[in-house]
C-alpha cells in the first residue's frame, strides 16, 4: 500500500468509452478558476478590510478568504494530478465529482455562520471524505476502511451537534458570530459540555491520539485522495477551535489541557512512526504528530500560529503523498533505525546546531514580539527553537556536503526560512477574526515542555527501542482495523 498506484486504481478499470474526460477537465478548470477568484478576494480583503455577510447565515471574514485560497489550491493540485493518475479508470468521473463536492463543502463550512448550516456541512465533509476512502466499490478492504472512517466522522459530528446545542442553550444565539459575541456569558455545566465536545470533535477530525484509527485505516484511498486528506481534511480540527476560540479560551485549565493533548499526539505520532514499515503509514503517523503541534499552538492561545502551521504542513504533506511512489522506487532496506543523536556528532556540528536554534528563536521573537514576556508566547518561541534545532541537526548530520560547506550552509538556509515563517505567521494573524489569547505560564506548562523534550530525546537516541513492551504497545496502536488490510497478493489482482 506504500504510496501505491495499485492495480485497483490505475490501469485496472479501463472502461474509457463509458467515462468521458469532459467532466474531469471541466472541474479542473473550474477549481483553478475558483482559486484565482479566491486570490483576488484575498487581495481585496488585505487592501480594504473587505467583509461580507448574510446576517445569521454566512459571514466572510479574513479566515474564510484565507481558507478559500488554501483549499482551492490543494484541490486544484489534486484535480490536475488525478487526470493522469486515474487515466483509463471508470472511477475517474465519480472521483472528480466527489473531490469537487468536497472542495465546495469545505469552502461553505469556513463561511457558514448559522449553527445548523455549520453542523450540516461538517457532517457532509466527513461523509464525502469517507466516500473517497472507499471509492472502489468492489474492494472489500476499501469499503471496510470507509466504514471505519464514517463511524469516526459521524461521532465527530455528533459531538459538534452537542456542543452547538449547548452553546445555543447558554446564549440563545443561532449563529457562530452570535455565540462568540456572547463570550461573557460562558461558564457553568453547559459551557463545560460545549467546550469539551468541541475539543473532542476537533481531536477526532484531526486524528489525534487516541482517535488515530480512522487515519491509519484509510490507506485504501487513492493517493491523490490521501494528499487531500492529509493536506486539508485533518486541518478541520484547528479551524474548528479557531472559529470557537472565545468558547475554549474562557478557562486557562482547559487551554492547558489542550496543550497537553496536543503534546501527547505530537510525541505519540513520532513514536508510532518508528514502528511503521510502509511509506503511507509513516506519513500518516507524521500527520498525527503535526496535528498535535497545531493543537498545542491553539492551546497556547496562538490561533494564527495554528493556522500557519496547518497551511505549511498542508504544502509539505501534499507533496509527500503525491511523490510517495517515487520514494518507494528510491528507498532501500536498512538494517536498523537510523538515529541522528549519538557519539558520531562532532563538537563543531553540535555548536552550529545549538547556535542556529537559539539564534533562530531570537529572530522569531524579535520579528513577532512573542517570547518577550513571561507568558504562553515564551513557550511558542521555545517550540520554534526546538523545531529549528531538530531541522538544523538533521541538516548537519545527514547531508552529503563537505563538512565546512555543510556547517556554513545551515545558518544561511535556516535564518531566511525563519524570517519567512515569521512573516507568514504575522500576515496570517492579521487575518484572524480572533486576537491571540495568551495565558500566564504555570509550573504545569514547564512540566509539559520538559516531558516533551525528554521523550523526544529518548526517541532520537533510540532508548525507547530497548523496551519490548513499548514496542508491542506501539505496534498495536499503529495497526489499522484488521478488515482494512490486504492479506494476500491475489487481492490486488482481482480487478
Secondary structure, DSSP 8 states (H G I E B T S, - for coil): -TT---TTTSSS----TTS-THHHHHHHHHHHHHHHHHHHHHHHHHHH---EEETTTEEE-HHHHHHHHHHHHHHHHHHHHHHHHTTT-TTHHHHHHHHHHHHHHHHHHHHB-BHHHHHHHHHHHHHHHHHHHT--TT-HHHHHHHHHHHHHHHHHHHHHHHHHHHHHHHH---BHHHHHHTGGG--HHHHHHHHHHHHHHHHHHTT-TTSTHHHHT-TTS-HHHHHHHHHTGGGHHHHHHHHTHHHHTS-HHHHHHHHHHHHHHHHHHHHHHTT--SHHHHHHHHHHHHHHHHHHHHHTT-HHHHHHHHHHHHHHHHHHHHTHHHHHHH----SS---SSSTT--HHHHHHHHHHHHHHHHHHHHHH-TTSSSBHHHHHHHHHHHHHHHHHHHHHHH--S-HHHHHHHHHHHHHHHHHHHHHHHHHHHHH-SS-----B--HHHHHHHHHHHHHHHHHHHTGGGG-HHHHHHHHHHT---GGGS--SGGGGG--
